[in-house]
Amino acid sequence: MNRVGDVKNKNILLLQGPMGDFFKRFDNHFRNKGAKTFRIGFNVGDWFFSNKDNYAAFRGKKEEWREFFIDYVKKNKIDKIFLFGDCRFYQNIAIQESQRLGIETYVFEEGYIRPDFITMEKWGVNNFSKISRDPNFYLSLPESILKEKKILPVNNSYFKIAFSASVYYLLARIFLFRYPYYEHHREVAPIKEAFYGIRSFYRKIKYKKRDDKITQKLKNELPKKYYFVPLQTSSDFQIIEHSKYNNIEKFIEEVLISFAKFTPKDKFIVFKHHPMDRGRKDYTKFIKKLSKKLKIEDRVIVTFETHLPTALSNAIGTITINSTVGLSSIYHKTPTITLGNALYDIKGLTCKGMSLDEFWVNYKKPNYELYKKFRVYLIENTQLNGGFYGLFPRDLE
């Protein structure tokens, strides 16, 4: 599924992509292959990062988008559609209608396996992915598939990420009057985004020395004496669409209450903030206040910059909603439980079907043969070796 077939003489539509020039590069790639390309944008940020000769602006109300989309793809005889994310309003409508009309639609997302991959699947990603959840499907695959192809380093540029986001939000905000009805999936506030960026950098520097010490403590003093909880971003569609939680605080509360009731008194729990949420959220006070109320404050550790592979490989188990960190946890042979819906929540990989209360003492290690076959299949069918802000995917060359 990470191949799109021959695109020569095909009409290809690109909707909103990741902030930056990735979809423009993608557009040029298809043109060089002989395709005729089209682009629909929803704000001036989309326009700025597009080729201008094939750009169409949608300036209508949300209620008008479905009809506009149907008319556009029929008029231009679109053969394939590419977009970023499957839970945003405009993208979701496009997927619904493209399925009904029989137009192949490919969805991009951040990589399931990071840092050297991005995700591209037909029809949907994450819990909307069409890949099998049957462990026997993967176990029955031949051993020969385990020979992986060489993976090239992507080297995503943090500067390019920050620059792209800043320009995108600034233009979208300044020229909001050009697209008066557009509703972004998050607030379009360039000054606030700049503040979050500065605060993120400040916290990274502020906590680095402390968290380096915590990393060493996990490795040298607490191996297999703690459970690890990677926090997800507060605005993540993985939370909004694919879990029961209204916010991260509810997840933290459930985990801490269960930990206090069911874990041995000599065990610890480690919370790590998501790096993309570092400037926006700090759950430290909330976690410490609740830990004190539950009388477990001496067994709770909160971090920002702790080295993730070290934290995962030395943990008793990992508790997540549905973060892709769960896949990294399984890679490190660490028992893992998901409290939301995840494409890798497969019996034998995770502790699927087990309650959180039970997990603390009855956790099961992942079946590593199953994991190896699942990983190779996942890479071959859903992942592109490349980045939105680094190496262009070689799978598309």
N, C-alpha and C positions, 0 to 999 in steps of 0.2 A: 504493500500500500504506500510505500514511500517513493514509488515511481508513478509518473502521471501519463506515461505512454507518449506516443508521437503527437506533437502539438502543431506540426506543420499544417497550415491552412485552417487551423482551429480558431474559433472566436473565444477568447479567454477574458473573463471579468475578474478584476481584483477589487474587493471592498476594502474597508478600513484595515490596515495592517498594524504592526507594532509601531510605536512612535519612532520616527527616524526614516532613513532611506532604504530599509530592507526591501519593502515592496516595490520601490522604484527600481532597485537592482534586479529584483525578481521579474518585473515588467520588461526590462531590457533583455534579460536572459531569454524570455519567451519570444520577444521580437527577433532576436538573433537566430532562433530556431524556426522562424517562418510563421509564427502565429500572429494573428491580429488581436491586439489587446485593448481592453476597455477598463476604465477606473471610475468608481463612484466614491465621492467624498462627502463628509458631513460637517466639516468646519475648515477654516483657513489653514489649520495645522496639517490636515490631510492634503489640501491643495499644494502647500509649500513643498511637501516631500513627494510630490507626484510629477510625472511627465505631464506637461500642460496640453499636449495635442490630443490626448484621448480622455481627458478628465471631464466628468459630468458631476455637477453639484446637486445634491438633494437638499432643498431648503424648506421643504414642507413640514407639516405637523406629523407626529408619530403615527397618527391614525391614517395618514395618507401614504405611508411608506410601503405597505404591502402592495397596493395597486400600482404605485410607481415602479416598484421592483419587477412585478409581473410584466408590466408593459415594456420595461426596458430590456429584459432578457429575451422576450419574444421578438421585439422589434429588431434587435441586434443578433438574433439567432445564436445565443451564447451556448457554447459546448461544455465549458468547464468554469467553475467558480472557485476562487481562493479568498479566504478571509482569516482573520485572527480572533480566536475565542468563539465559543459557541453559546455563551450565556448572555451576552449583551443583547439588548433589545433588537437592534437592526440586524445583527448577525443571525439571531435566533429565527426571526421572521424569514430571512433569506434562505436558511437551511430548510425550514418547513416547506417553503414554496418550491425550492429547487428539487427536493425529494418528490413532491407531487408532480412536478413537470419532467422529472427524469433527467435532470442536469447534474452531472457529477460535481460534487462540492467537497473541497478539501479544507480542513481546518488546521490552522497553525496554533501552537501554544508553546510555552516554555518547555524545555526538555524533561521527559520523565526521568532520564538519566543525565546527570549534569557532572561537569560543566561543558562537555564537548558535544552536546546534542541539542537539537530543537525538535519539537514534535510536529508531525504533519500526518493527519489521518483523514480518511474519507468519512464524511457525515458528522463526526463528533469526536471529542477528546475527553479525557478523564473518565468519569463514570458514564458518560455518553458513548464511550469507545465501544466499537463492535467486536473487539478481540474476545476470545473465549475466556470464561472464568472457570472452566473445567480443568482440574489438575491433571486428569488422565489424558487430556488432549496434548499437553506438553510432555508428559512422561512417555507418551508413545512416539514422540518424535525421534528420528534416528540420531545416534551419537555423532554422526558426521556433521550435524549442524553446529556443533560446539566449536568448530574452527572459525573464530571471529576474524573479520577483516581488520586491517590496521586502522586505528583511530588517530586522526590528526588533531593536534591541539588547536582550539578555536581562538583563544586569546581575545575574548571580548574586552573592549575598552570601556573602563568605568567612565572616563571623560566623555566618550561618545554617547554613552547612556544618559549621563547627566545633561550634556549639551542638547541632545535630541529632545529630551523631556522638557527642558526649559524653553526651547524655541517653540515646541509644539503648543504647550500650554499658554505661552505668552501670546502667540498669534491667534490661537482660538479665543482667548479672552478679549484681546484688543478689537478683533473684528467679529465679535459675537453678533453684531447687528446684521452681518452678511448672511448669517444662518440663525435667525431669531428663534426658531423652534427646536434647535438641536439640544438634546439632553445627553450629556456624557455619562458614562457609568460611574464616574466619580467627579467630585467638585472640580471645576476648571478655575483654579486660583493660583496663578503663577507666583505671586508674592508669597503666598502660604507654602507653595511647593519649594520655593527657594529657601524659606525658613526651615522647612523640614530637612532639606538637603544639608544646610549648614549645621543644624542640630545633630543630624546623623553622623556627620564627620566629627563633630565635637565629642559625641558619645563614644565613637570608635576609638578616638585617641584617649579619652578619659578612662575607659574601662579596660584598655588593652593590657596594661601591666597587671592589674588585678586578675583579669580573666586568664592570662598566661599562667599565673600561679594556680588558679583553679584547675586548669588543664593538667598541670603537673600533679596536683593533688588527686585528681580522678585517676590518673595513670599509676601513681606510686603509692597512694594511701588508701584509695577507695575502689580499686578494681573489683567488679562484681559485688559491690556493696551499695549500689544506687540504681535507681530507675531514671530513664532519660525522657524528657518531654520537650520536643521541638515545637515552639509556638508558630502559628501561621499568621499571615497578614490579616489585619482587622477587616479589610474590604475584599478579601479573597472570595471569588465566586465558588471556590471549593467548599467554603463554609456556607455561603448563602444558598447555593443550589443543591449541594450534595451532603448536607449534614442536618442534624436536628437543632443545631445551636444558632441562637440569634446573635451571639457575640462570643469573643474569646474568653471573657470573664466567666461565662457559664461553664465552659469546658474546664477551665482552671479549677473552678469551685468543685465540679464533679470529681475531678481527679484527686484533689487534695482531701476531700471528705472520705473517699474510698481508701486512699493511701493511709489516712489516720486510723481507719477502722481495721484494715485487713493486712497490713504489712508488719513484719517483725520490727521491734523497737530499735534494732541496730542497723536498720537500712535507711538510706537517704533518697531524696528525689531532687533532680536537677532540671530546672526550666531554662531554656535558651530562647531569647528573643529572635525573631526573624530579622535578618539583615536589612530587608527591604522595608521593614516597619520600624527600624531603629530610631528614625527621626520623628515618627508619628506617635508611637506608643511606648510607655514604660510601665510594665505591670508590676514592678518591684514592690511598691507600697501596698497594692492590692493583695499580692501573694503573701507578703510578710504579715499584714493585718489578719488575714484569714488563717495563716499558719499559727499565729499567736493564739487566736481564738480556739483553734483545734489542739493547742498545746504540742505542736510538732515543729516549732520555729527552729529548733537546733538541728533538725534533720532536713531542712529545705535550703537549697542553693539556687540563686537566680543569677544568670549570666547574660552577656551580650556577645562576647567575642571568643568564647571557648572554642577550641579546635574541634570541629564536628567529627571527623573520623576517630579521634581519640575518645571523645565522649561516647560515640556509638559502640566502638569495639570493646570498651571496658564496662559497659552498662549491663545490668542483669536483664533488662528488657526496655523496650521503647514503646511509649504510649503516644499516639498521634490521632488527629481527626482523620485526615486523609492526605497528609503532606507526602511529597515525593521523597522526603527524608526517610520515610518508611521503607522504601526500596533500598536506600543506602544502608539502613539498619539490617535488612535481610542479607545484603551483601557481606556485612561484617558478622554474619551468623548469629545475630542477636535476636531473641524472641521479640515479636512485634505484634501489637494489637491496634486496630483502627476503630475509632468510635464514630466514624462517618462512612460514607460510601467511597470506595477506592477501587480503581481497576485492578490493583494487585492484591486485593483482599480475597485471596484464594486459599482454600483449605490446604495446609501443608506449607504455604509460604508464610501466612500470618496465623494468629490464634483465632481464626474465624469461628464464630459461633460461641466463643467463650465470653463470659461477662468480665467487666473490668474488676469487679470484686474478687473473682476467681483467678484472674490473671496474675496477681501479685505473687501467688505461691504455686500455681499450677501451670505456669507458662510452658510453652513447647518451643523447642528450637526449630528453625525452618529446615525443610527438606532441601538440602543444597543441590542435589541433582535436579530437582524440580526448578529451583531458582536459576541454575545455569541455563537450562533449556528455555525457561520463560524469558530470561534476559536477552538471549540471542534472538529469539523470536520477536521480542518487543523492539529490539534495535532494527532488525531486518524489515519489520513491517510498519513501524510507526515513527522511527527516529531518523533524523538527518544529521550527519556529522558536519556541523556548522553552527553559526551563531547569528543572532539578529544584529549584533554590534561587533562582529569579528569576521572570521573566515566564512566566506559564502559557501553553502553546502556543496560538497563535491558530488553528492548523489544526483545533483541537478545539472552537472556539467555535461 
